[in-house]
Amino acid sequence: MTREDMLARLIAQATHEGGDLVTLRAMVEESSEMGAERVLNRLGLSDENAQDDIDELRELLQAWRDAKASAWKAALEWFVRGLLALLLIGIAYRLNVPALLK
């Protein structure tokens, strides 16, 4: 019996006999599972390699986050080095270091 058949029988039972709590819960469960299965099929994640694909995507996403974080860190380090270099040049100019070197 397929999920569609099971859901159709549950709906018929609820219509014919009235919807008790067990029947309604079973209907919700079956329809939820059918919806989830439909979504996985549409996304192409219903085959046996789906878990491997998801694991690879997670690894790729983590690698992207790591690369982005290290790029920002490197850019910040270069910015701080540039500021420190400008500060040293300003100090040397104030102390008149070029005149001392002549």
C-alpha positions as CSV (number, residue, x, y, z in Angstrom):
1,M,0.0,0.0,0.0
2,T,1.4,3.4,-1.0
3,R,1.3,6.5,1.1
4,E,-1.3,8.0,-1.2
5,D,-3.5,5.0,-0.7
6,M,-3.0,5.1,3.1
7,L,-3.9,8.8,3.2
8,A,-6.9,8.3,1.0
9,R,-8.2,5.5,3.3
10,L,-7.6,7.6,6.4
11,I,-9.5,10.5,4.9
12,A,-12.3,8.2,3.9
13,Q,-12.4,6.8,7.5
14,A,-12.4,10.3,9.0
15,T,-15.2,11.3,6.7
16,H,-17.3,8.2,7.2
17,E,-16.7,7.5,10.9
18,G,-15.8,11.0,12.2
19,G,-12.4,12.2,12.9
20,D,-11.1,10.9,16.2
21,L,-7.7,12.0,17.4
22,V,-5.8,8.8,16.3
23,T,-7.2,9.1,12.8
24,L,-6.3,12.8,12.5
25,R,-2.8,12.2,13.8
26,A,-2.3,9.4,11.3
27,M,-3.6,11.7,8.5
28,V,-1.2,14.4,9.5
29,E,1.7,12.0,9.8
30,E,1.1,10.4,6.4
31,S,0.6,13.7,4.6
32,S,3.7,15.1,6.3
33,E,5.8,12.2,5.1
34,M,4.3,12.5,1.6
35,G,5.2,16.2,1.5
36,A,8.7,15.6,2.7
37,E,9.2,12.8,0.2
38,R,7.9,15.1,-2.6
39,V,10.3,17.9,-1.5
40,L,13.3,15.5,-1.5
41,N,12.4,14.3,-4.9
42,R,12.1,17.8,-6.3
43,L,15.5,18.7,-4.8
44,G,17.1,15.6,-6.2
45,L,17.9,14.2,-2.7
46,S,15.9,11.1,-2.7
47,D,18.5,8.7,-4.0
48,E,21.0,6.7,-1.9
49,N,23.8,9.2,-2.5
50,A,21.9,12.0,-1.0
51,Q,23.6,11.8,2.4
52,D,27.0,11.9,0.8
53,D,25.9,14.9,-1.3
54,I,24.7,16.8,1.8
55,D,27.9,15.9,3.7
56,E,30.0,17.3,0.8
57,L,27.9,20.5,0.6
58,R,28.4,21.0,4.3
59,E,32.2,20.5,4.0
60,L,32.2,23.0,1.1
61,L,30.2,25.5,3.0
62,Q,32.6,25.2,6.0
63,A,35.6,25.6,3.8
64,W,34.0,28.7,2.3
65,R,33.4,30.1,5.8
66,D,37.0,29.4,6.8
67,A,38.4,31.0,3.7
68,K,36.2,34.1,4.1
69,A,37.2,34.4,7.8
70,S,40.9,34.1,6.9
71,A,40.6,36.6,4.1
72,W,39.0,39.1,6.4
73,K,41.7,38.4,9.0
74,A,44.5,38.9,6.4
75,A,42.9,42.2,5.1
76,L,42.7,43.5,8.7
77,E,46.3,42.6,9.4
78,W,47.5,44.4,6.3
79,F,45.4,47.4,7.2
80,V,46.9,47.6,10.7
81,R,50.4,47.2,9.2
82,G,49.7,50.1,6.9
83,L,48.6,52.2,9.7
84,L,51.6,51.4,11.8
85,A,53.9,52.2,8.8
86,L,52.2,55.6,8.4
87,L,52.6,56.2,12.1
88,L,56.3,55.4,12.0
89,I,56.7,57.7,9.0
90,G,54.9,60.4,10.9
91,I,57.1,60.0,13.9
92,A,60.3,60.0,11.7
93,Y,59.1,63.2,10.1
94,R,58.4,64.9,13.4
95,L,61.8,63.9,14.8
96,N,63.3,65.3,11.6
97,V,65.1,62.0,10.9
98,P,65.9,63.0,7.2
99,A,68.0,65.9,8.6
100,L,69.9,63.5,10.9
101,L,70.8,61.2,8.0
102,K,72.5,64.0,6.0
